[in-house]
Amino acid sequence: MIVQADSRSRSRAGNRGGSSPDTFASFDIDRVDNTDGSITLTNKTPLPEPLPDIYERFLFWANDTPDADLISGLDKSGRRHMTYGEARVMASHMARYLSSRCPDAHDTVAVVDDAGPDHAVVKLACLEAGLVHAPFSPALAFSESGRSRLLELFRICRPALVLLSPALPAEFAELLSRETLNFEIITACEKASDGNVLQEFQSGRNRPDDPAAIYFTSGSTGNAKGVMITRHMIAAVQGAISSHWPFLAARRPVLVDWLPWHHVFGGLDNFFKVIWNGGTYHVRPAPSPNSMAATAREMVQLEPNLYIDVPFGIKLLLDQLETDEKLSRSFFADLDLIFFAGAGMDGETWARLNRLIADPENGARKSLRVASGYGSTEAASTICLAHEEPGSPGEVGIPLPGHQLRLVDVDGRTEVRVRGPNVSPYYMVRSGRAPMPLDEQGYLCTGDVVAPVRPFHPELGLRFDGRVAEDFKLSNGTRVKVGSLRQMLLSACAPHLGDVAIAGENHDYVAALLFPTASAAGLDDDSLFRTFERALARHNDQWPGSSTAIRYAVIMRDALDPETGEVNDKGHLVQRRTLQNRAADVDRLYAKRPDRDVIVPGEPRY
């Protein structure tokens, strides 16, 4: 049975107080300069051999330490815990039930629910039964536009069965026109697990290339597409990460995570990283400025040795740690890794994080690492990972063990392309399957831009440098590198600039929509105006070129809106959608005579 318990009374998968390697694993990158001008980078560190199936990895830990916590989540009674042994039994009964309702091999089971123990049982049951798990955000069910989007996604993945969160509106099921279940079935499987014989998993029945999950791209640069994730893709990524970061095996990971499971960062990478290494996964609700204090306090009680987040969450956490010395000491006491990805981190947040780690009063472990990485949905989440202490927040490391990168010049910038066992075999679209965007050598074209951390030596590490699709040209033909310019502006206007949308396509100059941070709320309108005016003037003095200088800017008083597509699932500003939604403000930036509320750097308002 699943029980309610205080977090400190439960058996932990992690070994508190154990030692961790002081460095990342050594690496061996083979660089080839090709005759066509591209560069190939191959990580020659091999993947584990043999590479186990991801579900067999779960079974190993369920047999080895059945009483260790696998996952916990909050419900009306408090924090609910589930051990590896309990999850094993419940997943077995759930797999048997799902198989009886899904007649065809590799049928899709859609789940509209947040992260938590029940959802974890369904994920594992699908793996055991050879079914395809397709997670969706329950937030979509609460708006007309969200419901329309969800129905469109269902038309693409064609689920044989849909499991709905009990928190969803009752009438929502009527819109789906297909068989639906609620999570009461989990309770039935739990009761069945008390007395029925455990179904024995048939090793070898599922092949490595069998489909295991469908995740949808964020749709930030086009229509959303379903990405088919195979069992081997999951195992290859987690096996590679384990080889690259041996400290994960030295102490079983304990992670407190709020990232949504309908995105690969939380639902694929974080969840299976914990399972691959026999760790514990604690689910928290998404943070906000008002809830982060409670999140930080419980995070300390749950004693994580990993902290994985997007920069937005890190900013909220820093606000708590910087004002509570006791909380800060407790947070850092047991950490092996602080990892961020999914969106760019501004220089001020980077500096704040490193100041806290360096402060001897916080007692951070000598083995604590701050790292980042880079990936995509089409590559089962991860393509590159840090291999050394980064010197700046944009560094993403080197390709995973057993994987290859191809660096190709595209209009004067370096697109990163990937080939390896982590690349999806196909997209799912309304008409059926669609091919991945592979180049002539079989590399996935990511559309992302990188640059070497050390000039002319990409084999020593890469940094993320934006997206090809975000870049644009001014009317004089000059290309504006949006990713790089965004980072420069965030740094120049720190700590009061939260994000920025950059305009100028087919115009004569670059302009910007400025989205202030919460800290800027302490400034009155005139003070904030003058602060940004001076910061942008300094930026223009340093970067006076037509592709970098900001001619005009407007301060946005309303926040970015995820509901209208201005923020993607990663928490990253969607450039084109934001500019489209705020066309009236963009027009102000290109009026013949700017109004009084338009910032003109170098020309004081008064």
C-alpha positions in Angstrom: 0.0 0.0 0.0 1.0 3.6 -0.5 1.2 5.4 2.8 1.4 9.0 4.1 4.6 9.8 6.0 6.8 12.6 7.1 9.7 13.0 4.6 12.3 12.3 7.2 10.9 9.0 8.3 11.0 7.4 4.8 13.7 5.2 3.4 15.8 7.2 1.0 17.4 5.9 -2.1 20.3 8.4 -1.7 23.3 7.7 0.6 23.5 10.8 2.7 27.0 11.8 3.6 28.6 9.6 0.9 31.4 10.8 -1.3 31.2 11.9 -4.9 33.9 12.2 -7.5 35.5 15.6 -7.5 35.4 16.0 -11.3 33.4 15.1 -14.3 34.6 12.1 -16.2 37.5 12.5 -18.6 36.5 12.9 -22.2 37.9 12.1 -25.6 36.5 14.2 -28.4 37.6 13.4 -31.9 37.6 16.5 -34.2 37.5 16.2 -38.0 37.7 19.3 -40.3 35.7 18.3 -43.4 36.5 19.5 -46.9 33.0 21.1 -47.1 34.0 23.5 -44.3 32.0 21.7 -41.6 33.5 20.3 -38.4 32.6 16.9 -36.9 32.9 16.3 -33.2 32.6 12.7 -31.9 32.6 11.7 -28.2 34.6 8.5 -28.3 33.6 7.6 -24.7 31.5 4.5 -25.3 28.0 3.9 -24.1 27.6 1.1 -21.4 27.7 -2.3 -23.0 25.3 -4.0 -23.0 22.8 -1.1 -22.7 19.9 -2.3 -20.6 16.2 -1.5 -21.5 15.0 1.4 -19.4 12.3 -0.7 -17.8 14.8 -3.4 -16.9 16.8 -0.7 -15.2 13.7 0.1 -13.1 13.2 -3.6 -12.3 16.8 -3.9 -11.1 16.3 -1.2 -8.5 12.8 -2.6 -7.5 14.5 -5.9 -6.8 17.7 -4.5 -5.3 16.1 -1.9 -2.9 12.3 -2.3 -3.0 11.8 -0.2 0.2 13.6 2.8 -1.1 11.4 5.8 -2.1 10.9 6.2 -5.9 8.6 9.1 -5.9 6.5 11.4 -3.7 3.9 14.1 -4.4 1.5 16.3 -2.6 -2.2 15.5 -2.2 -4.9 16.5 0.3 -3.4 14.4 3.1 0.1 15.7 2.8 3.1 14.2 1.0 2.4 10.8 -0.5 5.3 8.4 -1.0 5.7 5.4 -3.2 8.6 2.9 -3.0 10.2 1.1 -5.9 8.6 -2.2 -4.7 5.2 -0.6 -4.5 5.6 1.0 -7.9 6.7 -2.3 -9.4 3.6 -4.1 -8.2 1.1 -1.4 -9.1 2.7 -0.9 -12.6 2.4 -4.7 -13.2 -1.3 -4.6 -12.5 -1.8 -1.4 -14.4 0.0 -2.9 -17.4 -2.3 -5.9 -17.4 -5.3 -3.6 -17.2 -4.1 -1.2 -20.0 -3.3 -4.2 -22.2 -6.9 -5.4 -21.9 -8.2 -2.0 -23.1 -5.6 -1.4 -25.9 -6.0 -4.2 -28.4 -3.1 -3.3 -30.7 0.7 -3.4 -30.1 2.1 0.1 -29.4 -1.3 1.7 -28.9 -1.1 5.2 -27.4 -2.3 6.0 -23.9 -2.8 9.7 -23.5 -2.5 11.1 -19.9 -3.9 14.6 -19.1 -2.4 15.1 -15.6 0.3 16.7 -13.7 3.4 14.9 -12.4 2.9 12.6 -9.4 2.9 9.0 -8.1 -0.2 8.0 -10.0 1.1 9.4 -13.3 4.4 7.6 -12.6 2.6 4.3 -12.3 1.0 4.9 -15.8 4.4 5.8 -17.3 6.0 2.6 -16.0 2.9 0.4 -16.9 3.1 1.6 -20.5 6.7 0.6 -20.6 5.9 -2.9 -19.2 3.0 -3.4 -21.6 4.7 -2.1 -24.7 2.3 0.8 -25.0 3.1 4.4 -25.9 2.7 7.1 -23.2 1.7 10.5 -24.4 1.5 13.2 -21.6 -0.4 16.5 -21.9 -0.8 19.5 -19.7 -4.1 19.6 -17.7 -4.0 23.4 -17.9 -5.1 23.1 -21.6 -8.5 21.8 -20.4 -9.4 25.1 -18.7 -9.6 27.5 -21.6 -11.3 27.4 -25.0 -8.0 27.9 -26.9 -6.3 25.2 -24.8 -9.1 22.7 -25.4 -8.9 23.3 -29.1 -5.1 22.8 -29.0 -5.5 19.6 -27.0 -8.1 18.2 -29.4 -5.7 18.9 -32.3 -2.9 17.1 -30.5 -5.1 14.1 -30.0 -5.9 14.1 -33.7 -2.2 13.7 -34.3 -1.3 11.0 -31.8 -4.7 9.1 -32.0 -4.8 7.7 -28.5 -6.6 4.4 -27.9 -7.3 5.4 -24.3 -7.2 8.7 -22.4 -6.6 9.0 -18.7 -7.9 12.3 -17.2 -6.9 14.1 -14.0 -9.7 14.2 -11.4 -9.1 17.9 -11.3 -10.4 18.5 -14.8 -13.9 19.8 -15.6 -16.3 16.8 -15.7 -17.7 17.9 -19.1 -14.2 17.9 -20.7 -14.4 14.2 -21.3 -17.4 14.6 -23.5 -15.4 16.7 -26.0 -12.9 13.9 -26.7 -15.1 11.5 -28.6 -13.0 8.6 -27.4 -12.7 6.2 -24.4 -11.6 8.0 -21.3 -10.8 6.9 -17.8 -10.1 8.8 -14.6 -7.4 8.0 -12.1 -9.7 5.9 -9.9 -8.3 3.0 -11.9 -5.0 3.6 -10.0 -6.8 2.9 -6.7 -8.3 -0.3 -8.2 -4.8 -1.4 -9.2 -3.5 -0.6 -5.8 -6.2 -2.8 -4.2 -5.5 -5.6 -6.7 -1.8 -5.4 -5.8 -2.5 -6.4 -2.2 -3.7 -9.9 -3.0 -3.0 -10.8 -6.6 0.0 -12.5 -8.0 2.6 -10.2 -9.5 2.8 -10.4 -13.3 6.3 -11.4 -14.3 7.8 -9.0 -16.8 8.9 -10.8 -20.0 12.4 -9.6 -20.7 13.2 -9.3 -24.4 9.5 -9.0 -25.4 10.0 -5.3 -26.1 12.6 -4.3 -28.8 15.0 -1.3 -28.4 13.4 0.5 -31.4 9.8 0.0 -30.1 8.0 3.3 -29.5 7.7 4.3 -25.8 6.5 7.9 -25.7 5.3 10.9 -27.7 6.3 14.4 -26.7 5.1 17.5 -28.7 7.4 20.2 -29.7 6.6 23.6 -28.2 5.5 25.0 -31.6 7.6 28.2 -31.1 8.7 28.1 -34.7 5.8 26.4 -36.4 2.9 24.0 -35.9 3.4 21.5 -33.0 4.5 18.0 -34.0 4.6 14.8 -32.1 8.1 13.4 -31.6 8.3 9.6 -31.3 10.6 8.5 -28.5 11.8 4.9 -28.5 12.9 2.8 -25.6 16.5 2.8 -26.9 16.6 6.6 -27.1 15.7 6.9 -23.4 18.3 4.2 -22.5 21.0 5.7 -24.7 20.6 9.2 -23.2 20.6 8.0 -19.6 23.5 5.6 -20.2 25.5 8.4 -21.8 24.8 10.8 -19.0 25.8 8.2 -16.4 29.1 7.7 -18.2 29.7 11.4 -18.5 28.7 12.3 -14.9 29.9 9.4 -12.7 28.9 11.2 -9.5 25.3 10.1 -10.3 26.3 6.5 -9.6 28.4 7.4 -6.6 25.3 8.6 -4.7 21.8 7.8 -5.9 20.2 11.1 -6.9 17.5 12.8 -4.8 15.7 15.4 -6.8 12.9 17.9 -5.9 11.3 18.8 -9.2 8.5 21.0 -10.5 9.1 20.8 -14.2 6.0 19.6 -16.1 5.9 16.0 -17.4 4.4 16.9 -20.8 7.8 18.3 -21.7 11.0 16.2 -22.1 13.1 18.1 -19.6 11.0 17.0 -16.6 9.0 14.1 -17.9 11.7 12.2 -19.8 15.1 13.4 -18.8 14.7 14.1 -15.0 12.3 11.3 -14.3 14.4 8.6 -16.0 17.7 10.0 -14.8 16.4 9.3 -11.3 15.3 5.8 -12.2 18.5 4.9 -14.1 20.5 5.6 -11.0 18.1 4.2 -8.4 17.2 7.6 -7.0 14.2 9.4 -5.5 12.0 11.9 -7.3 10.0 14.4 -5.2 7.3 16.4 -7.0 6.5 20.0 -6.1 3.9 22.3 -7.7 5.2 25.0 -10.0 6.8 27.9 -8.1 5.7 31.5 -8.0 7.0 34.5 -6.1 4.3 33.9 -3.5 4.9 30.1 -3.1 8.7 29.9 -3.4 9.3 30.3 0.3 7.3 27.2 1.1 8.9 25.4 -1.8 12.4 26.2 -0.6 11.6 25.1 3.0 10.2 21.8 1.9 13.1 21.3 -0.5 15.5 21.5 2.4 13.4 19.0 4.4 13.6 16.5 1.5 17.4 16.7 1.4 18.1 16.8 -2.4 21.6 16.2 -3.7 20.5 17.4 -7.2 18.9 20.7 -8.1 17.7 20.9 -11.7 15.7 23.8 -13.0 15.2 26.5 -15.6 16.6 30.0 -14.9 13.2 31.3 -13.9 13.0 28.8 -11.0 16.6 29.5 -10.0 15.8 33.3 -9.8 12.9 32.6 -7.4 15.0 30.3 -5.3 17.8 32.8 -5.0 15.4 35.4 -3.7 14.8 33.1 -0.8 18.3 31.9 -0.2 19.8 35.4 -0.2 17.5 36.5 2.7 17.6 33.4 4.9 21.1 32.3 6.0 19.9 29.1 7.7 17.9 28.1 4.7 20.8 28.7 2.4 23.2 26.6 4.6 20.7 23.7 4.7 20.1 23.9 0.9 23.8 23.7 -0.1 24.8 21.1 2.6 24.1 18.0 0.5 24.2 19.1 -3.1 26.3 17.5 -5.7 24.9 19.3 -8.8 23.0 22.5 -9.7 21.9 22.2 -13.3 20.0 24.6 -15.5 18.8 24.4 -19.1 15.7 25.1 -21.2 16.4 28.9 -21.5 19.2 31.3 -21.2 20.4 32.6 -17.8 21.2 36.3 -17.5 24.5 37.4 -16.1 23.1 38.8 -12.9 21.4 35.5 -11.9 24.6 33.7 -12.8 26.6 36.1 -10.5 24.1 35.8 -7.7 24.2 32.0 -7.8 28.0 31.8 -7.8 28.3 34.4 -4.9 26.1 32.2 -2.7 28.1 29.0 -3.6 31.4 30.8 -2.9 30.3 32.2 0.5 32.0 29.9 3.1 29.0 30.6 5.5 26.8 28.4 3.2 29.1 25.4 3.6 28.7 24.1 0.0 30.4 20.8 -0.6 33.7 21.0 -2.4 32.4 18.5 -5.0 29.4 20.7 -5.8 29.2 21.4 -9.6 27.2 24.1 -11.4 26.5 22.9 -15.0 24.3 23.4 -18.0 23.6 21.5 -21.2 21.7 21.6 -24.4 19.1 19.4 -26.1 15.9 19.2 -28.0 12.7 17.1 -28.0 13.8 15.4 -31.2 16.9 14.1 -29.3 15.2 12.7 -26.3 16.1 15.9 -24.3 19.9 15.9 -24.3 22.6 16.5 -26.9 25.4 18.2 -25.0 26.4 18.3 -21.3 29.0 20.3 -19.3 32.3 18.5 -18.9 34.0 21.1 -16.7 33.3 24.1 -14.5 31.7 26.7 -16.9 33.0 30.2 -17.0 29.7 31.7 -18.2 26.0 30.7 -18.2 25.8 30.1 -21.9 28.3 27.2 -22.0 26.7 23.8 -22.8 29.6 21.5 -22.9 30.4 18.7 -25.4 28.4 16.0 -27.1 27.2 13.0 -25.1 29.3 9.8 -25.1 28.6 7.8 -28.2 27.1 10.7 -30.1 28.3 13.1 -32.9 27.9 16.7 -33.7 28.3 18.4 -37.1 29.0 22.1 -37.0 27.8 23.8 -40.3 28.1 27.4 -41.5 24.6 28.8 -42.2 24.6 32.5 -43.3 27.8 33.2 -41.3 26.6 31.4 -38.1 27.3 27.8 -36.9 24.3 25.5 -36.8 24.7 22.5 -34.6 23.5 19.1 -35.9 23.4 15.8 -34.1 23.7 12.1 -35.0 23.4 9.2 -32.6 21.1 6.8 -30.8 19.2 9.6 -29.2 17.6 11.0 -32.4 13.9 10.3 -33.0 13.0 8.2 -36.1 10.1 10.4 -37.1 7.5 13.0 -36.3 3.8 12.4 -36.0 1.5 14.9 -37.8 -2.1 14.9 -38.9 -1.4 12.9 -42.1 0.7 10.3 -40.3 4.4 10.0 -40.0 6.8 12.7 -41.2 10.6 12.5 -41.5 13.0 14.2 -39.2 14.9 17.2 -40.8 18.1 15.3 -41.5 20.9 16.6 -43.7 22.6 14.7 -46.5 24.9 12.9 -43.9 22.0 11.9 -41.6 22.5 14.5 -39.0 19.4 16.1 -37.3 19.3 19.8 -38.3 18.4 21.5 -35.0 18.2 25.1 -36.2 20.2 26.1 -33.1 23.4 28.1 -33.2 26.6 27.5 -31.2 30.0 29.0 -30.9 33.2 27.6 -29.4 34.0 28.6 -25.8 37.6 28.8 -26.8 38.0 30.5 -30.2 38.8 28.0 -33.0 38.5 25.0 -30.7 34.9 23.7 -30.5 36.2 20.3 -29.4 37.0 21.9 -26.0 33.4 23.1 -25.4 30.5 24.9 -26.9 28.2 27.7 -25.9 24.6 28.3 -27.1 24.3 31.3 -29.4 20.6 31.5 -30.3 18.4 30.1 -33.1 18.7 30.5 -36.8 14.9 31.0 -37.0 15.0 33.9 -34.6 17.6 35.9 -36.5 16.5 38.5 -39.0 18.0 41.1 -41.4 17.6 44.8 -41.3 16.6 46.6 -44.4 20.2 47.2 -45.3 20.9 43.4 -45.3 22.7 43.4 -41.9 21.9 40.2 -39.9 20.8 40.6 -36.3 21.8 37.7 -34.1 18.9 37.7 -31.7 20.2 35.2 -29.2 23.5 37.0 -28.6 21.9 40.4 -28.5 19.3 39.2 -26.0 22.0 38.1 -23.6 23.9 41.3 -24.0 20.8 43.3 -23.2 19.9 41.2 -20.2 23.4 41.7 -18.8 23.4 45.5 -19.6 20.1 46.1 -17.9 20.5 43.7 -14.9 18.9 43.2 -12.4 15.7 45.0 -13.7 15.3 43.4 -17.1 13.6 40.0 -17.0 13.3 39.4 -20.8 13.4 41.3 -24.1 11.8 40.9 -27.5 14.0 42.4 -30.3 12.4 44.0 -33.3 13.8 45.3 -36.6 13.1 42.8 -39.4 13.0 44.7 -42.7 13.4 48.0 -40.8 16.4 50.4 -40.7 17.3 49.9 -37.0 17.0 47.6 -34.0 14.4 48.3 -31.3 13.2 46.4 -28.2 10.2 45.6 -26.0 11.5 45.5 -22.4 9.9 43.2 -19.8 10.9 44.2 -16.3 11.7 41.8 -13.4 9.7 41.6 -10.2 12.6 43.5 -8.5 11.8 46.5 -10.8 8.4 46.9 -9.1 10.2 48.8 -6.3 11.0 51.6 -8.8 8.4 54.2 -9.9 7.8 54.7 -13.6 10.1 57.6 -14.0 13.0 55.9 -12.2 12.6 52.7 -14.2 12.5 54.7 -17.4 15.7 56.5 -16.6 17.4 53.3 -15.4 16.8 51.5 -18.7 17.6 54.7 -20.6 21.1 54.9 -19.1 21.7 51.1 -19.3 20.8 51.1 -23.0 23.0 54.1 -23.7 25.9 52.3 -22.1 25.2 49.3 -24.1 25.1 51.3 -27.3 28.4 53.0 -26.5 30.0 49.5 -26.2 28.1 48.0 -29.2 27.4 50.8 -31.6 27.0 48.7 -34.7 23.6 48.7 -36.6 23.0 45.0 -35.6 23.6 45.6 -31.9 22.6 49.2 -30.9 19.1 49.8 -29.7 17.5 52.9 -31.3 14.2 52.8 -29.4 12.7 50.8 -26.6 9.3 50.5 -24.8 8.7 49.2 -21.3 6.0 46.5 -21.2 3.7 46.9 -18.2 2.0 43.5 -18.6 3.9 40.3 -18.3 4.5 37.8 -21.0 1.5 35.6 -21.5 2.0 31.8 -21.9 -1.7 31.4 -22.9 -1.2 33.4 -26.1 2.0 31.6 -27.0 4.5 34.3 -25.8 6.2 31.8 -23.5 6.9 28.2 -24.5 6.9 25.1 -22.3 10.5 25.8 -21.3 9.7 29.2 -19.9 11.5 30.9 -22.8 10.2 34.0 -24.6 8.9 33.2 -28.1 10.2 36.0 -30.1 8.0 36.1 -33.2 4.8 35.4 -31.3 5.5 38.2 -28.8 6.1 40.7 -31.5 3.0 39.7 -33.3 0.8 39.9 -30.2 2.2 43.3 -29.4 2.1 44.8 -32.9 0.8 48.1 -31.6 3.8 48.6 -29.4 6.2 47.6 -32.2 4.5 50.2 -34.3 5.4 52.8 -31.7 9.0 51.9 -32.1 8.9 52.7 -35.8 6.7 55.8 -35.8 8.1 58.9 -37.4 8.0 60.7 -34.1 8.3 58.4 -31.0 5.9 59.3 -28.2 7.0 60.4 -24.8 7.0 56.9 -23.3 9.4 55.5 -25.9 13.0 55.3 -24.6 15.6 56.9 -26.8 19.0 55.9 -25.4 21.4 58.8 -25.3 18.6 61.4 -25.4 17.4 62.0 -21.9 13.6 62.2 -21.4 14.0 65.4 -19.4 
